[in-house]
Amino acid sequence: MTVDTNPCSYILIILLILLVLPSSLLINAEVTEYPSFVNAPNSWRNNLSYDFGLWELAGVKPILVNGMFVCGFHCSFVGDSCLFAVSIFNTSYGEDNSSFSPQVVWSANRNNPVELRALLQRTPERSLTLKDGDGVVVWSPNTVDMFVSRLNLSAEGNLMLFDKINNLVWQSFDHPTDTLVLGQRLVPGQKLRSSVSPSNSSEGLYAISIIDNDLTAYMDADRYQSYYFESYSELSYAQFQTGKFRDLSVADGAKFIQLGSDGYLRAYEWIESKWEGADILNISPCSYPLACGKYGVCVEDEGCSCPEAATQSQITYFRPTNYTRSDLGCSAISPISCELSLHHSLLELQLTNYDPNIFGFAYNFDISIEDCKEACLKNCSCKAAMHRDSNCHLLSEVLSIGMRDTSDLVYSISTLIFYNTSVLSYNTSAFIKVQNFSSGTNNNLSLPRLSERKKDVGVILGSTLGAISGVFLICTFCYLRIKKGFKEIEEDYLDNISGMPTSFSFEELKNVTSNFGNKLGEGGFGLVFLVTLPSGSEVAVKHLDGGLGPVNKSFIAEVQTIGSINDFNLVRLVGFCSEKFNRLLVYEYMCKGSLDQWIFHKNAEHALGWQIRKKIISDIAKGTSLSSRGMQPKDNSLKTSNHKISF
């Protein structure tokens, strides 16, 4: 794991220090002595330091040091991005201070870097917390009420927390990030998780863990994608030891192993004043799920390219995502659209052999090639199909397509699972779904061959259509201006009526309904959505379809009638929206349903008794006796769906 460091900025800082400080001070600089454990103080602040020692030059503010490991704040030189972390460093730097290079092997807050003024402290509950400069807690071990009294960094690089009677309550070895150091074990339930990139320590795509007694490397994305596994009859842990990681060979001088952002597992040793990593999985470069990016074809010793048809087709369906970086994959020239499924076809790849341990979202036995292709074309989720010895695989995602040469497929279309096994020869056909070019595109290809006379006809036709379009736009503009005037008059009318409920803006209602996502049902002239207002109250928002004719009449009637009535038996109109062409009504939410749902209940067991019906009739009479209050109901605003139930 690394902290973001800009090389240019780093060089500039070093040059400034060389200009400011005496050369003798730099030559004789030594690492300040730091303890391997602390009982006090209770807090450590990540303050800006003006002490240009070795630690500061490396971006480290130490708290604990033991052997070749240091624990403290590790910051980048750009952006004040800091991790509370444990790093390994070379202890044999001698007078060559340039080789002093701490490498992060564990961090507490890889997904939430802190800035300067961050604080590591013991809480009143005797737990440990890491707070950013603004006081927000970004990390804390699960040690509440365990009375953490001592922090200890072991010589093996394990950060340990002890309680007041010296019992171990937490250790970093139980929570690995992307790295294992010598002596550290990986046990079931733990995983190594790669970083996003060498400059971004956040969790990335790849992981290594023990799954069902298998040491497995996989892409931990939406769909589980394995690219390496080593199987054992029983595997309780995998330990990194001198010369090996379980059964994987490792250089004797390696100090740590790390899962890189590219999915490679490398062992690092100190060589020529820097950490050098060597791959220990020893699998084909084309075995990795994204070796050449999505839809990229990986050929060993040749590099990456885009898929081509098995036949000499003149149509190109894919192009590189980045023409200067072929390993970033390919994209379809015409993206697949489920709405245009009639124009889908399957591009047959020039492949003959592939690894049989590949599974998609569907696997069918004893099926012909044509039936396999038809099954993929009928399912929009199918992106590719592979047929081997009467068995059909339908694949939901196409990652990298790995080939050893033009006739030997090693690791084929990556979807859910594929393993590192020997290559077997099978009668295999592979197809990728593509979107056929529209007829308009094909017509464009033939335009250069048109005669001058046809070009003149096209100019005349275009001019005529342009004139017609201009007249249409002018008429549309005039119509919208007139329509807008009527809308503004109506909005002013509603705003000037006394006793009206709250008037909401359309943007307010759009935000509280999460863009009208929580649909409750359908009412007269529109859909109804359940919403929780910032005040905590639940309301029902009806979005009317359009704002003209009967819809507009119903809207005005309900706002004027229900908005002016305050009766217990009638649903309360909380507010409304009359903005441009948008018409929305905000009602009190009836958790027990409206009266019409109970009168016409489909279940006879829930039919209303006569005593309840009598009470309902009486209450309705009270709610609708509006003439004595000088109000007349308009339209059907006092319908049964606007009466609520309280029994």
VOGU-3710 file (C-alpha; in Angstrom, 3 decimals, decimal comma):
1> mtvdtnpcsy> 0,000/0,000/0,000  1,352/3,457/-0,847  0,447/7,030/-0,010  -0,018/9,442/-2,910  3,312/11,107/-3,685  4,024/13,362/-6,648  7,646/12,685/-7,755  8,123/16,225/-9,084  6,967/17,774/-5,811  9,161/15,366/-3,870
11> iliillillv> 12,251/16,400/-5,853  11,399/20,082/-5,397  11,101/19,668/-1,616  14,470/17,865/-1,447  16,157/20,615/-3,494  14,755/23,313/-1,221  16,009/21,456/1,847  19,466/21,068/0,300  19,581/24,824/-0,341  18,438/25,763/3,172
21> lpssllinae> 20,234/23,263/5,421  23,984/22,802/5,864  25,284/19,750/4,053  26,955/18,461/7,223  23,580/18,262/8,962  22,168/16,040/6,217  25,180/13,766/6,067  25,182/13,155/9,795  21,401/12,894/10,208  20,254/9,987/12,347
31> vteypsfvna> 16,935/8,419/13,129  15,637/9,781/16,402  15,079/7,159/19,057  11,395/6,321/19,533  9,832/3,819/21,952  8,315/0,488/20,890  5,422/0,934/23,362  3,685/3,793/25,155  1,442/4,101/28,185  1,024/7,860/27,893
41> pnswrnnlsy> 0,242/10,488/26,710  -3,369/9,878/25,866  -3,241/11,574/22,471  -0,976/12,228/19,504  -1,539/15,147/17,144  -0,453/15,074/13,490  1,102/18,539/13,517  3,254/20,096/10,819  6,903/19,553/11,707  9,827/21,791/10,811
51> dfglwelagv> 12,392/19,218/11,887  13,922/18,125/8,585  15,122/14,741/9,794  14,935/11,426/7,967  11,408/10,654/9,128  10,073/14,036/8,018  11,807/13,711/4,637  9,997/10,383/4,209  6,638/11,896/5,200  6,437/10,011/8,516
61> kpilvngmfv> 5,604/11,313/11,984  6,566/8,361/14,233  4,830/7,292/17,421  6,404/3,851/17,855  9,515/2,284/16,306  10,767/-1,279/16,684  13,455/-2,823/14,510  12,563/-2,202/10,865  8,996/-1,108/11,591  7,551/2,310/12,417
71> cgfhcsfvgd> 3,993/3,197/13,472  2,635/6,717/13,157  1,219/9,208/10,685  2,357/8,615/7,096  1,646/11,558/4,810  2,020/12,284/1,106  3,965/15,315/-0,031  0,952/16,642/-1,935  -2,519/17,286/-0,550  -1,739/16,596/3,128
81> sclfavsifn> -3,235/13,107/2,782  -2,216/11,027/5,801  -2,664/7,459/7,051  -2,273/6,101/10,563  -0,131/3,177/9,513  2,708/0,731/10,124  5,599/0,831/7,664  8,686/-1,235/7,038  11,962/0,533/6,287  15,520/-0,378/5,454
91> tsygednssf> 17,680/-0,258/8,591  21,014/-0,524/6,771  20,980/2,888/5,139  24,279/3,902/6,758  25,427/7,281/5,476  23,328/6,936/2,342  20,194/8,612/3,618  18,581/8,543/0,159  17,880/4,800/0,599  15,715/5,422/3,660
101> spqvvwsanr> 12,318/4,477/2,184  9,465/3,386/4,498  6,803/1,238/2,802  3,277/1,037/4,299  2,339/-2,558/5,226  -0,813/-1,829/7,258  -3,072/1,176/7,721  -6,140/1,909/9,808  -7,836/4,397/7,484  -6,910/3,459/3,931
111> nnpvelrall> -10,369/4,445/2,660  -10,497/7,676/4,701  -7,157/9,544/4,718  -6,859/12,360/7,244  -5,241/15,764/6,981  -2,869/17,696/9,211  -4,113/18,297/12,762  -5,597/14,783/12,843  -5,707/13,295/16,354  -5,108/9,778/17,669
121> qrtpersltl> -6,386/9,522/21,238  -7,691/7,262/23,950  -11,328/7,980/24,702  -12,957/8,189/28,165  -14,114/4,616/27,509  -10,425/3,718/27,197  -10,800/2,846/23,540  -8,683/4,269/20,734  -9,976/6,640/18,025  -8,521/8,437/15,026
131> kdgdgvvvws> -10,137/11,805/14,320  -9,613/14,119/11,370  -8,704/17,748/11,918  -12,401/18,696/12,057  -13,080/16,176/14,863  -14,821/13,538/12,712  -13,972/9,976/13,785  -12,552/8,057/10,809  -11,347/4,880/12,538  -11,582/3,050/15,844
141> pntvdmfvsr> -10,845/-0,592/16,759  -13,594/-2,578/18,428  -12,218/-2,062/21,934  -14,955/-0,082/23,707  -14,948/-0,710/27,482  -11,792/-2,826/27,177  -9,681/-0,120/28,883  -6,858/0,212/26,376  -3,866/1,366/28,386  -0,859/0,510/26,223
151> lnlsaegnlm> 0,137/0,582/22,561  2,895/-1,776/21,495  4,664/-2,291/18,162  6,325/-5,701/17,988  9,573/-6,423/16,176  7,499/-8,339/13,590  5,454/-5,233/12,716  2,312/-6,117/14,678  0,549/-3,151/16,322  -1,023/-4,423/19,546
161> lfdkinnlvw> -3,332/-2,872/22,143  -3,264/-4,094/25,774  -5,603/-3,454/28,685  -4,566/-2,436/32,200  -3,808/-6,039/33,255  -1,695/-6,595/30,130  -4,235/-8,683/28,177  -4,106/-8,370/24,386  -7,420/-6,809/23,214  -6,628/-6,001/19,566
171> qsfdhptdtl> -3,844/-6,456/16,994  -3,263/-5,293/13,424  -2,298/-8,819/12,281  -5,998/-9,731/12,626  -6,941/-6,972/10,168  -4,572/-7,162/7,163  -4,918/-4,680/4,325  -2,981/-5,567/1,161  0,241/-6,839/2,752  1,653/-9,663/4,868
181> vlgqrlvpgq> 5,010/-9,351/6,657  7,308/-12,195/7,679  5,627/-14,481/10,177  2,124/-13,118/9,539  -0,716/-15,530/8,817  -3,766/-15,253/6,572  -6,666/-17,202/8,101  -10,226/-17,923/6,867  -12,383/-14,821/7,240  -9,465/-12,503/6,459
191> klrssvspsn> -8,480/-11,180/3,054  -5,761/-9,186/1,383  -7,429/-6,413/-0,605  -5,502/-4,502/-3,248  -5,360/-0,729/-3,538  -7,108/1,180/-6,310  -3,751/2,259/-7,773  -0,142/2,790/-6,631  -1,093/6,365/-5,699  -4,514/5,613/-4,165
201> sseglyaisi> -4,558/3,419/-1,049  -8,356/2,887/-1,057  -9,635/-0,674/-1,502  -9,422/-1,858/-5,099  -10,799/-4,753/-7,175  -8,592/-7,719/-6,268  -8,461/-9,906/-3,162  -6,780/-13,048/-1,821  -8,343/-15,199/0,879  -8,917/-18,785/1,997
211> idndltaymd> -12,236/-20,047/0,600  -13,350/-23,641/1,230  -9,763/-24,793/1,889  -8,556/-23,081/-1,291  -6,042/-20,250/-1,329  -7,860/-18,113/-3,885  -7,055/-14,921/-5,787  -10,100/-13,250/-7,268  -11,640/-10,036/-8,495  -13,927/-8,923/-5,669
221> adryqsyyfe> -16,403/-6,872/-7,721  -20,143/-7,195/-8,352  -19,492/-10,706/-9,602  -16,953/-13,008/-7,980  -14,150/-13,713/-10,509  -11,374/-16,118/-9,539  -8,098/-16,172/-11,485  -5,940/-18,396/-9,248  -6,459/-21,049/-6,621  -4,439/-23,700/-4,817
231> syselsyaqf> -6,542/-26,480/-3,332  -5,860/-28,311/-0,055  -7,700/-31,036/1,809  -7,581/-28,809/4,874  -6,244/-25,277/5,089  -6,541/-23,446/8,408  -4,040/-20,690/7,560  -1,435/-19,565/5,033  1,714/-18,121/6,607  4,398/-15,991/4,996
241> qtgkfrdlsv> 7,734/-17,473/5,998  11,299/-17,120/4,780  11,409/-18,549/1,281  7,728/-19,406/0,938  4,112/-18,389/1,302  2,335/-21,652/1,942  3,480/-23,653/-1,132  4,427/-20,628/-3,238  8,168/-20,014/-3,595  9,426/-16,664/-2,339
251> adgakfiqlg> 12,907/-15,139/-2,441  14,791/-15,746/0,817  15,449/-12,024/1,208  11,806/-10,985/0,850  10,496/-8,938/3,783  6,831/-8,624/2,792  4,330/-9,759/0,153  1,771/-7,378/-1,293  -1,302/-7,705/-3,543  -0,930/-5,018/-6,190
261> sdgylrayew> -3,617/-2,914/-7,814  -3,156/-5,034/-10,976  -3,971/-8,295/-9,145  -0,372/-9,552/-8,985  0,914/-10,968/-5,688  4,547/-9,889/-5,316  7,274/-10,564/-2,746  9,457/-7,538/-1,986  13,095/-7,431/-0,977  15,576/-4,602/-0,647
271> ieskwegadi> 17,742/-4,477/-3,792  20,022/-1,605/-4,801  18,510/0,995/-2,476  14,861/0,273/-3,258  12,095/-2,266/-2,733  11,912/-4,676/-5,684  8,883/-6,958/-6,158  8,728/-10,333/-7,894  5,522/-12,143/-8,918  4,953/-15,342/-6,909
281> lnispcsypl> 1,715/-16,680/-8,467  3,581/-17,635/-11,661  0,522/-17,753/-13,895  0,131/-16,530/-17,443  -0,131/-12,730/-17,794  -3,283/-13,383/-19,815  -4,834/-15,202/-16,833  -5,707/-11,975/-15,041  -9,346/-10,867/-15,487  -8,438/-7,400/-16,760
291> acgkygvcve> -5,054/-8,109/-18,331  -6,185/-6,275/-21,459  -9,282/-4,577/-20,071  -12,882/-5,423/-20,917  -13,333/-7,010/-24,347  -9,547/-6,925/-24,842  -7,813/-9,922/-26,419  -4,594/-10,888/-24,627  -2,037/-12,885/-26,603  1,128/-13,929/-24,797
301> degcscpeaa> 4,313/-12,284/-26,105  2,214/-10,139/-28,469  0,129/-7,837/-26,267  -3,464/-6,642/-26,416  -5,888/-6,133/-29,271  -9,626/-5,976/-29,955  -11,834/-8,951/-30,960  -11,955/-9,899/-34,622  -14,333/-12,208/-36,447  -13,300/-15,715/-37,413
311> tqsqityfrp> -14,279/-14,951/-41,017  -12,751/-12,271/-43,206  -15,399/-9,740/-42,265  -14,945/-6,151/-43,388  -17,034/-4,854/-40,510  -15,221/-3,733/-37,348  -17,333/-3,958/-34,206  -14,778/-2,945/-31,536  -12,156/-0,256/-31,132  -9,565/0,463/-28,393
321> tnytrsdlgc> -10,822/2,502/-25,467  -7,496/4,346/-25,530  -5,370/4,122/-28,667  -2,183/4,810/-26,690  -2,981/2,202/-23,982  -4,089/-1,064/-25,547  -4,270/-2,709/-22,090  -7,267/-0,540/-21,128  -9,635/-2,659/-23,201  -12,011/-2,185/-26,095
331> saispiscel> -15,477/-0,736/-26,520  -18,247/-1,494/-28,980  -18,520/0,954/-31,854  -22,285/0,471/-31,659  -23,247/-0,258/-27,987  -25,694/-3,069/-27,310  -29,248/-1,855/-26,675  -31,998/-4,106/-25,328  -34,559/-1,938/-27,114  -32,948/-2,904/-30,424
341> slhhsllelq> -32,625/-6,614/-29,719  -33,843/-7,468/-33,248  -30,572/-5,993/-34,526  -28,349/-8,134/-32,257  -26,045/-10,727/-33,755  -23,184/-12,906/-32,537  -19,592/-12,372/-33,628  -17,744/-15,684/-33,796  -14,194/-15,471/-32,481  -11,271/-17,245/-34,082
351> ltnydpnifg> -10,737/-19,697/-31,201  -10,433/-23,463/-30,997  -9,468/-24,328/-27,407  -10,341/-22,880/-24,023  -10,104/-23,648/-20,319  -13,187/-25,752/-19,430  -13,567/-24,278/-15,931  -15,588/-21,255/-17,029  -19,098/-20,579/-15,815  -21,562/-17,856/-16,736
361> faynfdisie> -24,972/-17,011/-15,354  -26,405/-19,984/-17,271  -25,027/-23,409/-18,133  -26,902/-25,824/-20,388  -26,007/-29,442/-21,175  -26,586/-31,294/-24,449  -27,500/-28,333/-26,588  -26,542/-27,544/-30,169  -24,502/-24,546/-31,245  -27,507/-22,926/-32,920
371> dckeaclknc> -29,697/-23,385/-29,828  -26,898/-21,968/-27,668  -26,640/-18,899/-29,900  -30,410/-18,438/-29,932  -30,556/-18,635/-26,116  -27,998/-15,822/-25,874  -29,779/-13,649/-28,419  -33,069/-14,000/-26,532  -31,536/-12,923/-23,228  -30,432/-9,290/-23,035
381> sckaamhrds> -28,195/-10,068/-20,033  -26,144/-12,450/-22,177  -23,041/-10,737/-23,542  -21,290/-13,801/-24,939  -21,814/-17,520/-25,517  -19,359/-20,416/-25,555  -20,167/-23,875/-26,841  -17,961/-26,854/-25,987  -18,782/-30,500/-26,639  -22,567/-29,925/-26,631
391> nchllsevls> -22,376/-27,772/-23,491  -23,406/-24,113/-23,616  -22,137/-21,303/-21,393  -24,010/-17,971/-21,420  -21,794/-15,209/-20,110  -23,085/-12,050/-18,463  -19,875/-10,032/-18,692  -16,861/-9,989/-21,000  -13,561/-9,110/-19,361  -10,235/-10,011/-20,994
401> igmrdtsdlv> -10,016/-12,787/-23,574  -6,726/-14,610/-23,029  -4,950/-16,531/-25,810  -1,542/-18,174/-25,988  -1,468/-17,952/-29,770  -3,997/-17,474/-32,556  -5,247/-21,041/-32,271  -4,927/-21,829/-28,565  -7,196/-20,128/-26,022  -5,759/-20,252/-22,495
411> ysistlifyn> -8,124/-18,211/-20,339  -11,149/-17,220/-22,243  -13,940/-14,779/-21,725  -13,930/-13,940/-18,035  -17,282/-13,880/-16,336  -17,874/-15,396/-12,925  -15,192/-18,001/-12,241  -12,199/-19,316/-14,122  -9,314/-21,215/-12,655  -5,602/-21,706/-13,187
421> tsvlsyntsa> -5,549/-25,204/-14,650  -3,819/-26,899/-17,534  -5,094/-26,176/-21,015  -7,184/-28,936/-22,514  -8,234/-29,262/-26,128  -11,924/-29,204/-26,842  -14,102/-28,525/-29,821  -15,007/-24,985/-28,854  -16,904/-22,127/-30,469  -17,009/-18,660/-28,911
431> fikvqnfssg> -19,405/-15,830/-29,771  -19,676/-12,218/-28,588  -22,966/-10,340/-28,902  -22,744/-7,211/-31,066  -25,153/-4,518/-32,189  -25,556/-4,411/-35,957  -25,015/-1,041/-37,583  -28,182/0,824/-38,489  -29,176/1,229/-42,078  -28,460/4,935/-41,722
441> tnnnlslprl> -24,828/4,189/-40,990  -24,535/1,937/-44,007  -26,114/4,624/-46,187  -23,507/7,109/-44,984  -20,780/4,805/-46,280  -22,179/5,004/-49,794  -22,657/8,793/-49,906  -19,323/9,514/-51,661  -20,542/7,446/-54,607  -23,665/9,571/-55,196
451> serkkdvgvi> -23,854/11,535/-58,427  -23,880/15,304/-58,553  -27,556/15,246/-59,605  -28,503/13,330/-56,451  -26,535/15,846/-54,412  -28,567/18,698/-55,918  -31,815/16,891/-55,085  -30,550/16,470/-51,533  -29,798/20,213/-51,229  -33,264/21,148/-52,469
461> lgstlgaisg> -34,936/18,643/-50,195  -32,880/19,819/-47,245  -33,740/23,470/-47,873  -37,451/22,648/-48,086  -37,369/20,666/-44,867  -35,428/23,459/-43,199  -38,050/26,047/-44,166  -40,872/23,830/-42,908  -38,982/23,236/-39,667  -38,504/26,988/-39,221
471> vflictfcyl> -42,214/27,684/-39,577  -42,999/24,861/-37,174  -40,557/26,232/-34,571  -42,065/29,721/-34,809  -45,588/28,341/-34,320  -44,433/26,199/-31,425  -42,762/29,204/-29,787  -45,912/31,303/-30,062  -48,039/28,490/-28,661  -45,748/27,961/-25,684
481> rikkgfkeie> -45,677/31,708/-24,927  -49,487/31,832/-24,860  -49,664/28,649/-22,800  -47,085/30,014/-20,359  -49,188/33,145/-19,900  -52,220/31,065/-18,874  -50,062/29,112/-16,444  -48,724/32,262/-14,789  -52,272/33,615/-14,381  -53,356/30,371/-12,740
491> edyldnisgm> -50,346/30,360/-10,362  -51,067/33,947/-9,313  -54,746/33,031/-8,765  -53,921/30,162/-6,386  -51,329/32,231/-4,494  -53,886/34,986/-3,823  -56,629/32,728/-2,397  -56,762/33,075/1,385  -56,465/30,021/3,621  -54,546/28,001/1,039
501> ptsfsfeelk> -52,121/25,251/2,227  -48,338/25,476/1,738  -47,122/26,063/-1,805  -44,096/23,877/-2,626  -41,677/24,292/-5,518  -41,331/21,421/-7,964  -37,625/21,106/-7,092  -38,454/20,655/-3,379  -40,885/17,817/-4,077  -38,521/16,239/-6,580
511> nvtsnfgnkl> -35,760/16,129/-3,957  -37,856/14,708/-1,078  -39,308/12,006/-3,355  -35,794/11,008/-4,536  -36,793/11,932/-8,078  -40,198/10,258/-7,606  -38,734/6,860/-6,776  -40,893/5,487/-3,915  -44,186/4,738/-5,683  -47,137/4,126/-3,341
521> geggfglvfl> -49,881/3,568/-5,889  -52,084/5,301/-8,445  -54,846/7,813/-7,908  -57,127/9,862/-10,124  -55,132/11,399/-13,002  -51,698/10,456/-11,635  -49,221/8,470/-9,544  -48,850/8,678/-5,760  -45,502/8,571/-3,918  -44,766/8,064/-0,195
531> vtlpsgseva> -42,429/10,730/1,195  -40,895/11,625/4,569  -40,517/15,389/4,957  -37,459/16,914/6,708  -39,749/17,464/9,734  -40,170/13,670/10,020  -43,858/13,537/9,031  -45,013/11,146/6,309  -47,051/12,501/3,395  -48,399/11,212/0,092
541> vkhldgglgp> -47,468/13,199/-3,025  -49,768/12,867/-6,056  -48,124/13,841/-9,362  -50,911/14,712/-11,801  -50,465/13,786/-15,457  -50,332/17,080/-17,332  -51,931/20,381/-16,470  -54,774/20,957/-18,950  -58,454/20,030/-19,290  -60,002/17,729/-16,668
551> vnksfiaevq> -56,668/17,286/-14,873  -56,297/21,006/-14,281  -59,958/21,280/-13,212  -59,514/18,453/-10,684  -56,332/20,067/-9,342  -57,915/23,476/-8,717  -61,014/21,880/-7,165  -59,022/19,827/-4,661  -56,746/22,741/-3,691  -59,684/25,102/-3,122
561> tigsindfnl> -62,013/22,605/-1,400  -59,866/20,239/0,650  -57,245/22,919/1,281  -59,880/25,109/2,925  -61,467/22,399/5,104  -60,065/21,358/8,462  -62,134/18,334/9,456  -60,899/15,247/11,322  -62,689/12,865/8,972  -61,244/14,299/5,764
571> vrlvgfcsek> -57,687/13,815/4,642  -55,708/17,016/5,123  -54,108/18,713/2,137  -50,631/19,644/3,402  -49,642/21,593/0,314  -49,541/21,784/-3,468  -47,285/22,681/-6,377  -48,444/24,683/-9,377  -45,249/25,480/-11,207  -45,214/25,811/-14,984
581> fnrllvyeym> -46,749/22,571/-16,303  -46,287/20,608/-13,095  -49,302/19,874/-10,848  -48,706/18,078/-7,549  -50,818/17,603/-4,403  -49,299/16,819/-0,991  -51,723/14,925/1,275  -51,578/13,701/4,837  -50,532/10,027/4,641  -53,436/7,665/5,514
591> ckgsldqwif> -51,638/4,704/7,095  -54,909/2,721/7,400  -56,055/3,459/3,896  -58,968/5,484/2,578  -62,686/4,802/2,997  -63,196/3,398/-0,514  -60,588/0,678/0,155  -62,622/-0,571/3,116  -66,066/-0,305/1,492  -64,947/-2,303/-1,547
601> hknaehalgw> -62,556/-4,614/0,295  -61,788/-7,793/-1,686  -61,583/-9,942/1,435  -65,040/-10,686/2,889  -63,537/-11,281/6,340  -62,642/-7,603/6,526  -66,123/-6,370/5,569  -67,320/-3,484/7,721  -70,012/-4,171/10,301  -73,243/-2,174/10,343
611> qirkkiisdi> -72,321/-0,280/13,508  -69,063/0,865/11,920  -70,873/1,757/8,678  -73,372/3,805/10,665  -70,594/5,710/12,405  -68,840/6,316/9,075  -72,035/7,715/7,515  -72,488/10,033/10,485  -68,889/11,274/10,300  -69,129/11,781/6,539
621> akgtslssrg> -72,224/13,883/7,060  -70,294/16,065/9,485  -67,385/16,395/7,097  -69,536/17,288/4,126  -71,881/19,758/5,864  -70,147/22,627/4,182  -73,119/24,801/3,341  -73,390/26,021/6,949  -69,796/27,155/6,719  -70,242/28,986/3,476
631> mqpkdnslkt> -68,339/26,446/1,324  -69,504/24,432/-1,637  -67,587/21,307/-2,697  -66,325/21,497/-6,249  -65,985/18,601/-8,631  -65,578/15,266/-6,782  -63,093/16,485/-4,176  -65,072/14,917/-1,300  -65,062/11,443/-2,807  -64,606/8,351/-0,603
641> snhkisf> -60,896/8,164/-1,358  -60,469/11,491/0,466  -62,103/10,198/3,669  -59,784/8,589/6,151  -60,379/5,724/8,603  -59,647/6,086/12,337  -61,008/2,843/13,820
//
